[in-house]
Amino acid sequence: MVIAGGGPSGCATALFLWAAFSGVSPGGTTRGIGPHPPRILLIDKAAFPREKICAGAIGGRADKALAAIGVEVRCPSVEVRGLGVVTSEGRLVEKHPRPIGRVVRRREFDAAFLEQVRARGVEVKTGVAFHGFERRRDGIVVQTSAGAITAKCLVGADGVGSRVRRELGLGRGNIYAQAIETDTVWCDADARERDDDDVLWFDLRDRRYPGYGWSFPTVLGGESMVCRGIYRVTHGPCALSEQGPDVSSLLVEELARLGLAKDGPFKRFAERGLAAHEATAQARVMLVGEAAGIDPVLGEGIAQAILYGRAAGRFLAKCLARGDFSFAGWSRTLARSRVGVDLTARRFALPHVYGPHRSKLERLVASSPALARAGLHYFAGEHVPRVELLRAMADGVGVMMGR
Ligand SMILES: Cc1cc2nc3c(=O)[nH]c(=O)nc-3n(C[C@H](O)[C@H](O)[C@H](O)COP(=O)(O)OP(=O)(O)OC[C@H]3O[C@@H](n4cnc5c(N)ncnc54)[C@H](O)[C@@H]3O)c2cc1C
């Protein structure tokens, strides 16, 4: 099998598939499928370590999923213990007694992740780009910059610009966003506006666009800094359109507000949200991670990419065991998986979060510590206590009734 793309979704797919065959997946139904793991070839067009434009905040649930198959991705990280939100309706910060996740530099995290894949004997070829494929009766011929490779199937884990997706004729997708970021020093305004340096901050005050600003602690070359950015949905349901200020001018405004100079070029990239009923597979070819689509509300995609890999690895193990590469069941398997349920909920929430109910929603997130605590547990990959959910629901009803 060929996996095109060595980011979090490609690495996780290879590792969870490997785990299903070697029997180290504790909860997996495919445990110990057989003594002969399939031959997996992972290719990536980049030479690692490589840059990936990303703020690098990873929910603890992703590290927990990897730990369950004995994988630990070690790299410089900032531990995160809280979530903060500032809106036109108020402000709330909630901290957790334990770390809920971490912020990494993708250059370092992705290189360390790929090493974990290599360490398990998976063949990895960097500097090799996927170009196209041709289906044959008994397999698929994958064209790459290093020549043709014959395989049983192909996994497209090649991110937002996915060439595999294009070759499948699936187009760009129905929900996409622009995200822009820059790393800065800590400033006086941070001391005034933030409570602690281990909190992920989301700023929803600007209602001119469907999106938010963020400021996350980060570590760059050993130095403590802040990654600041703007996420803006540019195309999606309910008139989330390209009208309104561009992300660049929004980030310039934010830096000016904080009294910070623009230091170096901004890093800007597109993001794709998973839309309802979009195809994610055809015979012998399937998509994972941002090639398929990630969270359209916040643009969170690293934990999702890793959980895509978990669902895909287990699914592929069953396909290999049966010799069935129609991949007819991938969309259904994905929809029922943890990441699928999460993404479905978020894409249905999208028009409400940034649509006509925005002020009510802002009031809720800024006034409900129970909702924030439920979010902390979820982000961390912990069981969300029922009492917090019930309190959050009661807060939601209160806001809807105008109390
Ligand atoms: C500005 C910005 C900030 C973000 N911040 C966060 C954040 O804080 N937290 C979070 O969870 N998410 C964040 N995201 C989203 C996150 O970066 C992505 O969703 C995530 O990286 C998706 O993982 P992936 O493995 O699917 O794809 P990618 O990480 O994009 O990996 C795809 C890989 O495929 C390779 N590739 C591409 N084309 C080919 C080809 N033709 N042949 C072979 N290889 C190919 C690439 O080199 C790359 O290594 C952010 C995104 C942006 C743009």
The ligand as a Tripos MOL2 file, in Angstrom:
@<TRIPOS>MOLECULE
LIG
   53    58     1     0     0
SMALL
NO_CHARGES

@<TRIPOS>ATOM
      1 C1         -2.1190   29.0200    9.8430 C.3       1 LIG1
      2 C2         -2.6170   27.6600   10.3240 C.ar      1 LIG1
      3 C3         -2.6480   27.3950   11.6820 C.ar      1 LIG1
      4 C4         -3.1160   26.1450   12.1420 C.ar      1 LIG1
      5 N1         -3.0810   25.9060   13.4800 N.ar      1 LIG1
      6 C5         -3.5200   24.7130   13.9590 C.ar      1 LIG1
      7 C6         -3.4480   24.4360   15.3660 C.ar      1 LIG1
      8 O1         -2.9840   25.2210   16.1730 O.2       1 LIG1
      9 N2         -3.9290   23.2290   15.7840 N.ar      1 LIG1
     10 C7         -4.4470   22.3030   14.9200 C.ar      1 LIG1
     11 O2         -4.8830   21.2340   15.3740 O.2       1 LIG1
     12 N3         -4.4700   22.5330   13.5810 N.ar      1 LIG1
     13 C8         -4.0180   23.7010   13.0760 C.ar      1 LIG1
     14 N4         -4.0210   23.9320   11.7270 N.ar      1 LIG1
     15 C9         -4.4820   22.8580   10.8220 C.3       1 LIG1
     16 C10        -3.3950   21.7670   10.6480 C.3       1 LIG1
     17 O3         -2.1700   22.3610   10.2920 O.3       1 LIG1
     18 C11        -3.7910   20.7560    9.5570 C.3       1 LIG1
     19 O4         -5.1670   20.4780    9.6070 O.3       1 LIG1
     20 C12        -3.0090   19.4330    9.7000 C.3       1 LIG1
     21 O5         -1.6500   19.6540    9.4610 O.3       1 LIG1
     22 C13        -3.5360   18.3770    8.7150 C.3       1 LIG1
     23 O6         -2.6930   17.2430    8.7600 O.3       1 LIG1
     24 P1         -2.5290   16.2890    7.4850 P.3       1 LIG1
     25 O7         -1.5780   15.2240    7.8520 O.co2     1 LIG1
     26 O8         -3.8510   15.9230    6.9640 O.co2     1 LIG1
     27 O9         -1.8740   17.2440    6.3590 O.3       1 LIG1
     28 P2         -0.4780   18.0180    6.3750 P.3       1 LIG1
     29 O10        -0.0120   18.2570    7.7500 O.co2     1 LIG1
     30 O11        -0.6750   19.1980    5.4910 O.co2     1 LIG1
     31 O12         0.5330   17.0110    5.6960 O.3       1 LIG1
     32 C14         0.4460   16.7260    4.3140 C.3       1 LIG1
     33 C15         1.7780   16.1770    3.8610 C.3       1 LIG1
     34 O13         1.6210   15.7550    2.4850 O.3       1 LIG1
     35 C16         2.7590   16.1450    1.7530 C.3       1 LIG1
     36 N5          2.3670   16.2620    0.3340 N.ar      1 LIG1
     37 C17         1.5930   17.2250   -0.2230 C.ar      1 LIG1
     38 N6          1.4340   16.9760   -1.5430 N.ar      1 LIG1
     39 C18         2.1140   15.8270   -1.8000 C.ar      1 LIG1
     40 C19         2.3340   15.0580   -2.9810 C.ar      1 LIG1
     41 N7          1.8210   15.4190   -4.1720 N.pl3     1 LIG1
     42 N8          3.0920   13.9350   -2.8850 N.ar      1 LIG1
     43 C20         3.6210   13.5580   -1.6890 C.ar      1 LIG1
     44 N9          3.4590   14.2680   -0.5490 N.ar      1 LIG1
     45 C21         2.7020   15.3740   -0.6040 C.ar      1 LIG1
     46 C22         3.2080   17.4550    2.3820 C.3       1 LIG1
     47 O14         4.5790   17.7030    2.1390 O.3       1 LIG1
     48 C23         2.8980   17.2110    3.8680 C.3       1 LIG1
     49 O15         4.0070   16.6770    4.5500 O.3       1 LIG1
     50 C24        -3.5580   25.1600   11.2230 C.ar      1 LIG1
     51 C25        -3.5210   25.4310    9.8470 C.ar      1 LIG1
     52 C26        -3.0490   26.6660    9.3950 C.ar      1 LIG1
     53 C27        -3.0110   26.9330    7.9130 C.3       1 LIG1
@<TRIPOS>BOND
     1     1     2 1
     2     2     3 ar
     3     2    52 ar
     4     3     4 ar
     5     4     5 ar
     6     4    50 ar
     7     5     6 ar
     8     6     7 ar
     9     6    13 1
    10     7     8 2
    11     7     9 ar
    12     9    10 ar
    13    10    11 2
    14    10    12 ar
    15    12    13 ar
    16    13    14 ar
    17    14    15 1
    18    14    50 ar
    19    15    16 1
    20    16    17 1
    21    16    18 1
    22    18    19 1
    23    18    20 1
    24    20    21 1
    25    20    22 1
    26    22    23 1
    27    23    24 1
    28    24    25 2
    29    24    26 1
    30    24    27 1
    31    27    28 1
    32    28    29 2
    33    28    30 1
    34    28    31 1
    35    31    32 1
    36    32    33 1
    37    33    34 1
    38    33    48 1
    39    34    35 1
    40    35    36 1
    41    35    46 1
    42    36    37 ar
    43    36    45 ar
    44    37    38 ar
    45    38    39 ar
    46    39    40 ar
    47    39    45 ar
    48    40    41 1
    49    40    42 ar
    50    42    43 ar
    51    43    44 ar
    52    44    45 ar
    53    46    47 1
    54    46    48 1
    55    48    49 1
    56    50    51 ar
    57    51    52 ar
    58    52    53 1
@<TRIPOS>SUBSTRUCTURE
     1 LIG1         1 GROUP 0 **** ****
